[in-house]
């Protein structure tokens, strides 16, 4: 058990249901079920549904003229360019893993990495 407070878990489940990841059934035998097989749901989709864009800086998650950046020219800002590349890598990493991958993950092995 993860010891997640019930109210917090209810908020997460409701958000995931509202975003189309879950369906719910009331009453005896009710609960939540995935709308798609876990192997079809990317972790990145779920993270973005719950937390919004995954980006190290807000300006790295946006394109076009509405870039929330304090740089004189966001198109040539080296920090924004670097953070945009990191944004793309982080999203590719998360989108390359599914809920099924998480369920199969050996947590002991995953935590035993070297930095």
matplotlib code that plots the C-alpha trace (Angstrom):
import matplotlib.pyplot as plt

x = [0.0, 1.3, -0.4, -1.9, -4.6, -8.1, -9.1, -6.0, -6.5, -10.1, -8.9, -6.4, -9.0, -11.6, -9.1, -8.1, -11.7, -12.5, -9.5, -10.8, -8.3, -10.7, -14.4, -16.2, -19.1, -21.0, -22.3, -21.4, -18.7, -18.1, -14.9, -12.6, -11.3, -8.9, -10.7, -7.7, -5.3, -2.4, 0.1, -1.7, -1.5, 1.7, 3.0, 3.6, -0.1, -1.1, 1.6, 0.5, -3.2, -2.5, 0.3, 0.2, 3.2, 6.4, 9.1, 12.1, 11.0, 7.6, 9.0, 10.5, 7.0, 5.6, 6.2, 5.1, 4.7, 3.2, 6.4, 6.4, 10.0, 11.8, 14.6, 15.0, 14.5, 13.2, 14.1, 17.8, 18.1, 20.6, 19.0, 15.6, 17.0, 18.7, 15.7, 13.5, 15.8, 15.5, 11.7, 11.6, 13.9, 11.8, 8.6, 10.0, 11.2, 7.8, 5.9, 8.1, 6.8, 3.4, 1.3, 2.0, 5.7, 5.3, 3.3, 6.1, 8.9, 11.2, 11.4, 14.5, 16.3, 15.1, 16.4, 19.9, 21.3, 24.5, 24.8]
y = [0.0, 3.5, 5.3, 8.0, 10.0, 9.1, 12.6, 13.1, 9.8, 10.7, 13.9, 12.0, 9.4, 12.1, 14.0, 10.8, 10.0, 13.5, 13.2, 9.9, 7.5, 5.9, 4.9, 4.6, 2.5, 3.3, 1.0, -2.5, -3.9, -0.5, 1.4, 2.7, 0.8, 1.8, 2.7, 1.3, -1.6, -0.4, -1.1, 1.6, 4.4, 6.4, 7.6, 11.1, 11.4, 10.7, 13.1, 15.9, 15.3, 15.6, 18.2, 20.0, 20.4, 18.6, 21.2, 22.5, 26.1, 27.4, 28.9, 25.5, 24.0, 26.6, 27.5, 30.4, 34.0, 33.4, 32.3, 33.3, 34.3, 37.2, 37.0, 39.7, 37.2, 33.7, 32.3, 32.8, 32.5, 29.7, 28.7, 28.4, 26.4, 24.0, 23.7, 23.1, 20.2, 18.9, 19.3, 17.1, 14.4, 14.3, 14.0, 11.3, 9.4, 9.5, 8.8, 5.8, 4.1, 2.8, 2.1, -1.5, -0.9, 0.7, -2.2, -4.6, -2.5, -4.0, -1.1, -2.5, -2.7, 0.7, 2.3, 0.7, 3.0, 4.9, 8.7]
z = [0.0, -0.8, 2.1, -0.2, 1.6, 0.4, -0.5, -2.6, -4.3, -5.1, -6.7, -8.9, -9.9, -10.7, -12.9, -14.7, -15.3, -16.6, -19.0, -20.4, -18.8, -16.4, -16.3, -13.0, -11.7, -8.5, -5.9, -4.7, -6.9, -8.4, -8.7, -11.4, -14.5, -17.3, -20.5, -22.5, -21.9, -19.7, -22.5, -24.6, -22.0, -22.1, -18.8, -20.4, -21.2, -17.6, -16.2, -18.5, -17.7, -14.0, -13.9, -17.3, -19.6, -18.5, -19.0, -17.0, -17.7, -18.8, -22.0, -23.0, -23.4, -25.8, -29.4, -31.6, -30.6, -27.1, -25.5, -21.7, -21.7, -20.3, -22.9, -25.5, -28.2, -27.2, -30.6, -30.0, -26.2, -25.6, -22.2, -23.8, -26.7, -24.2, -22.0, -25.1, -26.0, -22.5, -22.6, -25.8, -24.3, -21.0, -23.0, -25.3, -22.3, -20.5, -23.7, -24.3, -21.1, -20.5, -17.4, -18.0, -17.9, -14.5, -13.2, -14.3, -13.0, -10.5, -8.1, -6.3, -9.6, -10.7, -7.6, -7.8, -10.5, -10.4, -10.9]

ax = plt.figure().add_subplot(projection="3d")
ax.plot(x, y, z, "-o")
ax.set_aspect("equal")
plt.show()
